Amino acid sequence: MPASDEYGITYSVSNNANAWQAWKSDGEIAGQAGQNLTAIRFKLTGILTTYYDIWYRAHIANVGWLGWTRNGAAAGSDSDTTPVEAFQIQLRPKGAAAPGSTQTAYKIARQLNGVDISGWNEGINISKLDADFVIIKATEGVQGTIYNPWYKSWADKALADGKLIGFYHYANGGDPIKEADCFYNAIAEFKGRAVACLDWEGQGNPTFDTGKDVAWCKKFLNRLKSRYGGTPLLYTSKNYTNAYDWSSVAASYPLWGAEYPDFKDVNGYQSDPWQSSRPWGAWGKNPLIFQYTSTGVLLKNGGIEHFDFNLFYGTVGDWKALLK
């Protein structure tokens, strides 16, 4: 179909993970000889945009087919070690369903996708779960692992499957040293293999939002680090990163932060999920791990309907550095 003022298709490419090149059309060459093609984009123009969506997906080296995307979004990766080897395009009626899965259409090398799970996820099949990392609830308060008797078996299966893992402790706001020791005793055998996190939120926690939050969390994290080693993380929502001066905690401990736009289903991991323009308090622009929905839907879901989706801003090496 020749392009005209009334309709057309334009396209753009990225070579060797460099900046996107200018949009081309009407049979023009896109790309550079001697360089890897790492990502592609397609757009309709003119009256076609009223009646059709242009869907496409990329097959990248060492990974395979990625998810479908449409109408100018990126497909491929940001890494020249995983160039595009093939791509598919479909023109479909406006608003029609995608030709297939839309999960991870664009793979970012310095980001990892993961979920967090707890005793509520009884029966999950870790080996059939699509995740780079899994963060598992181990303990709550000083009650030990009664809340999740499967945490060890899940961790073992995740490690055997090649996934990165972490554990979290849900604070009840009692004695921070006793709670830290309870958590340590539960996860000590995974020292050097699992990231440790403190979950600080309101339900079942009378110390939450009392003004004692920062001091409590700092005592817990200091105690945990002294025994478990590595670099523990603090989990809380964006609202509470801005409610207090967390600078004394942020100086030593990264943030696992939560903020959702709504509770609608999110189909597949997002490489650039929504977040408000407010900073994350003392942690600045971004947390190290961003939990952006509690209603995530996966194609390979391990038997669970909805997940908390998390985005880790770093590489596998960055994750492993937290263990040392």
C-alpha positions as CSV (number, residue, x, y, z in Angstrom):
1,M,0.0,0.0,0.0
2,P,1.8,3.2,-1.1
3,A,1.9,6.0,1.4
4,S,-0.1,9.2,0.7
5,D,-1.4,12.2,2.5
6,E,-4.5,10.1,3.4
7,Y,-2.8,7.0,4.8
8,G,0.6,5.4,5.3
9,I,2.9,3.4,7.6
10,T,6.1,4.8,9.1
11,Y,8.8,3.0,10.9
12,S,11.9,3.6,13.1
13,V,14.8,1.5,14.4
14,S,17.4,1.5,17.0
15,N,20.9,0.1,16.2
16,N,23.4,-1.2,18.7
17,A,21.2,0.0,21.6
18,N,21.8,3.6,20.5
19,A,19.2,6.4,20.2
20,W,16.2,5.9,17.9
21,Q,16.7,7.0,14.3
22,A,14.3,9.3,12.5
23,W,11.0,7.9,11.3
24,K,11.0,6.6,7.7
25,S,8.3,5.7,5.2
26,D,7.4,4.7,1.7
27,G,10.2,2.1,1.3
28,E,13.0,4.2,2.8
29,I,15.9,2.3,4.4
30,A,16.0,2.3,8.2
31,G,19.1,1.3,10.1
32,Q,22.8,1.2,9.5
33,A,24.9,-1.5,7.7
34,G,27.3,-3.3,10.0
35,Q,25.3,-2.6,13.2
36,N,22.9,-4.8,15.1
37,L,19.2,-4.0,14.9
38,T,18.1,-3.9,18.6
39,A,14.5,-2.5,18.4
40,I,11.8,-1.5,16.0
41,R,8.7,0.7,16.0
42,F,5.8,1.1,13.5
43,K,3.0,3.7,13.2
44,L,0.0,4.2,11.0
45,T,-0.7,7.7,9.6
46,G,-3.7,9.5,8.2
47,I,-7.1,7.9,8.0
48,L,-5.7,4.4,8.8
49,T,-5.4,5.4,12.5
50,T,-9.1,5.7,12.7
51,Y,-9.9,2.2,11.6
52,Y,-6.8,0.1,12.4
53,D,-4.1,-0.7,15.0
54,I,-0.7,-1.9,13.8
55,W,0.6,-4.7,16.0
56,Y,4.1,-6.2,15.9
57,R,6.5,-8.2,17.9
58,A,10.2,-9.0,17.8
59,H,12.3,-12.2,18.1
60,I,15.6,-11.4,19.8
61,A,18.7,-13.5,20.2
62,N,19.1,-15.7,23.3
63,V,15.5,-15.0,24.3
64,G,13.0,-15.7,21.5
65,W,9.7,-14.1,20.8
66,L,8.7,-11.1,22.9
67,G,5.2,-9.9,23.5
68,W,3.1,-7.9,21.0
69,T,2.9,-4.2,21.1
70,R,1.3,-1.5,18.8
71,N,1.1,2.0,17.4
72,G,4.6,3.3,17.8
73,A,5.7,1.5,21.0
74,A,9.1,-0.1,21.2
75,A,9.6,-3.8,20.4
76,G,13.0,-5.5,21.0
77,S,15.6,-4.6,23.6
78,D,18.0,-2.0,24.8
79,S,21.0,-4.4,24.5
80,D,23.2,-5.0,21.6
81,T,23.9,-8.6,22.9
82,T,20.2,-9.5,22.1
83,P,19.7,-8.1,18.5
84,V,16.4,-8.5,16.7
85,E,16.5,-11.6,14.5
86,A,12.9,-11.4,13.1
87,F,9.7,-9.6,13.5
88,Q,6.0,-10.0,12.8
89,I,3.4,-7.3,11.9
90,Q,-0.4,-7.5,11.8
91,L,-3.0,-4.8,10.9
92,R,-6.1,-5.3,13.0
93,P,-9.4,-3.5,13.4
94,K,-9.2,-0.6,15.8
95,G,-9.6,-1.8,19.4
96,A,-9.4,-5.5,18.5
97,A,-7.6,-7.8,20.9
98,A,-3.8,-8.3,20.5
99,P,-2.7,-11.2,18.3
100,G,-1.1,-12.9,21.3
101,S,0.5,-12.1,24.7
102,T,1.6,-8.5,25.2
103,Q,3.9,-9.4,28.1
104,T,7.4,-7.8,27.8
105,A,7.4,-6.4,24.3
106,Y,10.6,-4.4,25.0
107,K,13.2,-6.0,27.3
108,I,15.4,-3.6,29.2
109,A,18.8,-5.0,30.3
110,R,19.1,-2.9,33.4
111,Q,15.6,-3.9,34.7
112,L,14.4,-7.1,36.2
113,N,10.7,-8.2,36.6
114,G,9.5,-10.0,39.7
115,V,6.6,-10.7,42.1
116,D,6.2,-10.9,45.9
117,I,4.3,-13.8,47.5
118,S,3.0,-14.8,50.9
119,G,1.0,-17.5,52.6
120,W,-2.0,-16.3,50.7
121,N,-0.4,-17.8,47.6
122,E,-0.6,-21.4,48.8
123,G,-0.3,-23.9,46.0
124,I,1.8,-21.7,43.7
125,N,4.1,-23.6,41.3
126,I,7.3,-21.6,41.3
127,S,8.8,-23.4,38.4
128,K,5.9,-22.3,36.2
129,L,6.1,-18.7,37.2
130,D,7.4,-16.1,34.8
131,A,9.7,-13.9,37.0
132,D,13.3,-12.9,37.2
133,F,13.0,-12.6,41.0
134,V,10.6,-13.6,43.8
135,I,10.4,-12.0,47.2
136,I,8.8,-14.3,49.8
137,K,7.2,-13.4,53.1
138,A,9.0,-15.4,55.8
139,T,7.9,-13.9,59.1
140,E,5.6,-11.5,60.9
141,G,6.2,-9.8,64.3
142,V,7.7,-12.3,66.6
143,Q,5.3,-15.1,65.6
144,G,7.9,-16.7,63.3
145,T,6.9,-18.5,60.1
146,I,3.4,-19.5,61.2
147,Y,2.1,-17.1,58.5
148,N,3.9,-18.9,55.7
149,P,5.0,-22.4,56.3
150,W,6.1,-22.8,52.6
151,Y,8.7,-20.0,52.5
152,K,11.7,-22.4,52.6
153,S,10.4,-24.8,50.0
154,W,9.4,-21.9,47.7
155,A,12.9,-20.3,48.1
156,D,14.6,-23.6,47.3
157,K,12.5,-24.2,44.2
158,A,13.1,-20.6,43.0
159,L,16.8,-20.9,43.4
160,A,16.8,-24.3,41.6
161,D,14.9,-22.7,38.8
162,G,17.6,-20.0,38.4
163,K,15.5,-17.1,39.9
164,L,16.8,-14.5,42.2
165,I,15.1,-14.4,45.6
166,G,14.4,-12.3,48.6
167,F,12.5,-12.6,51.9
168,Y,10.5,-10.0,53.7
169,H,9.4,-9.6,57.3
170,Y,6.0,-7.9,58.1
171,A,6.5,-5.6,61.0
172,N,4.0,-5.6,63.9
173,G,5.7,-2.7,65.6
174,G,6.8,-4.4,68.8
175,D,10.4,-4.6,69.9
176,P,12.5,-4.0,66.7
177,I,15.4,-6.1,68.0
178,K,13.3,-9.1,68.8
179,E,11.5,-8.9,65.4
180,A,14.8,-8.6,63.6
181,D,16.1,-11.6,65.4
182,C,13.0,-13.6,64.6
183,F,13.4,-12.8,60.9
184,Y,17.1,-13.6,61.0
185,N,16.5,-17.0,62.6
186,A,14.1,-17.9,59.9
187,I,16.3,-17.0,56.9
188,A,19.8,-17.4,58.3
189,E,20.5,-20.5,56.1
190,F,19.9,-18.3,53.0
191,K,22.6,-15.8,53.9
192,G,24.5,-14.7,50.8
193,R,21.7,-16.1,48.6
194,A,18.6,-14.0,49.4
195,V,18.0,-10.3,49.8
196,A,16.3,-9.3,53.1
197,C,13.5,-6.7,53.4
198,L,11.5,-5.1,56.1
199,D,7.8,-4.5,55.3
200,W,6.5,-1.4,57.0
201,E,2.8,-0.7,56.7
202,G,-0.2,-0.1,58.9
203,Q,-2.3,-3.2,59.3
204,G,-1.5,-5.0,62.5
205,N,1.2,-2.5,63.3
206,P,0.3,0.1,66.1
207,T,3.6,1.9,65.7
208,F,3.0,2.7,62.1
209,D,2.5,6.5,61.4
210,T,3.0,7.5,65.0
211,G,6.2,9.5,64.5
212,K,8.3,6.6,65.8
213,D,8.5,5.0,62.3
214,V,12.0,6.1,61.3
215,A,13.6,5.1,64.6
216,W,11.9,1.7,64.7
217,C,12.9,0.8,61.1
218,K,16.4,2.0,61.6
219,K,16.9,-0.2,64.7
220,F,15.4,-3.2,62.9
221,L,17.5,-2.8,59.8
222,N,20.7,-2.1,61.7
223,R,20.2,-5.3,63.8
224,L,19.4,-7.3,60.7
225,K,22.4,-6.1,58.8
226,S,24.7,-6.8,61.8
227,R,23.6,-10.5,61.8
228,Y,22.5,-11.3,58.3
229,G,25.0,-9.1,56.4
230,G,24.4,-7.7,52.9
231,T,22.1,-4.7,52.4
232,P,18.6,-5.0,53.6
233,L,15.7,-3.0,52.0
234,L,12.8,-1.1,53.5
235,Y,9.3,-1.6,51.9
236,T,6.7,1.1,52.3
237,S,4.4,3.3,50.2
238,K,5.3,6.5,48.5
239,N,2.9,8.4,50.9
240,Y,5.0,7.4,53.9
241,T,8.3,8.1,52.3
242,N,7.1,11.7,52.2
243,A,5.5,11.7,55.6
244,Y,8.7,11.7,57.6
245,D,12.4,12.5,57.3
246,W,13.8,9.1,56.3
247,S,17.3,10.4,55.5
248,S,19.0,8.5,58.3
249,V,17.5,5.2,56.9
250,A,18.0,6.1,53.2
251,A,21.7,6.7,53.7
252,S,22.3,3.0,54.3
253,Y,19.2,1.1,53.1
254,P,17.6,1.1,49.6
255,L,13.8,1.5,49.2
256,W,11.3,-1.0,47.9
257,G,8.5,1.4,47.3
258,A,4.8,0.9,46.4
259,E,2.4,3.2,44.4
260,Y,-0.5,2.2,42.3
261,P,-2.6,4.2,39.9
262,D,-5.7,2.0,40.4
263,F,-6.7,-1.6,41.0
264,K,-7.4,-2.6,37.4
265,D,-5.8,-5.7,35.9
266,V,-2.3,-5.1,34.5
267,N,-1.6,-7.7,31.8
268,G,2.1,-8.5,31.8
269,Y,5.1,-6.7,33.3
270,Q,5.5,-3.0,32.5
271,S,8.9,-1.5,31.6
272,D,7.9,2.0,32.4
273,P,4.9,1.8,34.8
274,W,3.0,4.9,36.0
275,Q,4.1,6.7,39.0
276,S,3.2,10.2,40.3
277,S,5.6,13.1,39.9
278,R,6.3,13.3,43.6
279,P,9.8,12.1,44.7
280,W,10.2,9.2,47.0
281,G,11.2,11.3,50.0
282,A,14.8,10.9,51.0
283,W,15.3,8.2,48.3
284,G,14.8,10.7,45.5
285,K,13.4,10.0,42.0
286,N,13.1,6.2,42.1
287,P,13.1,3.4,44.6
288,L,15.5,0.4,43.9
289,I,12.4,-1.8,43.6
290,F,9.1,-0.4,42.5
291,Q,5.9,-2.3,43.3
292,Y,3.4,-0.8,40.8
293,T,0.3,-3.0,41.0
294,S,-1.3,-5.6,43.2
295,T,-3.4,-6.9,40.3
296,G,-0.8,-8.1,37.8
297,V,-1.7,-10.9,35.4
298,L,0.8,-13.3,34.0
299,L,0.6,-15.8,31.1
300,K,2.9,-18.2,33.0
301,N,1.3,-17.7,36.4
302,G,2.2,-20.8,38.4
303,G,-1.5,-21.3,39.2
304,I,-2.1,-17.9,40.9
305,E,-4.6,-15.3,39.4
306,H,-3.2,-12.0,40.6
307,F,0.3,-10.8,41.7
308,D,2.1,-7.8,43.1
309,F,4.3,-6.7,40.2
310,N,7.7,-5.3,41.0
311,L,10.4,-3.7,38.8
312,F,14.0,-3.9,40.0
313,Y,16.1,-1.0,38.6
314,G,19.3,-2.9,38.0
315,T,21.0,-6.0,36.6
316,V,21.5,-9.5,38.0
317,G,24.9,-8.3,39.2
318,D,23.3,-5.3,41.0
319,W,20.9,-7.7,42.8
320,K,23.7,-10.0,43.8
321,A,25.7,-7.0,45.1
322,L,23.0,-6.6,47.8
323,L,23.9,-10.0,49.1
324,K,27.5,-9.2,50.0
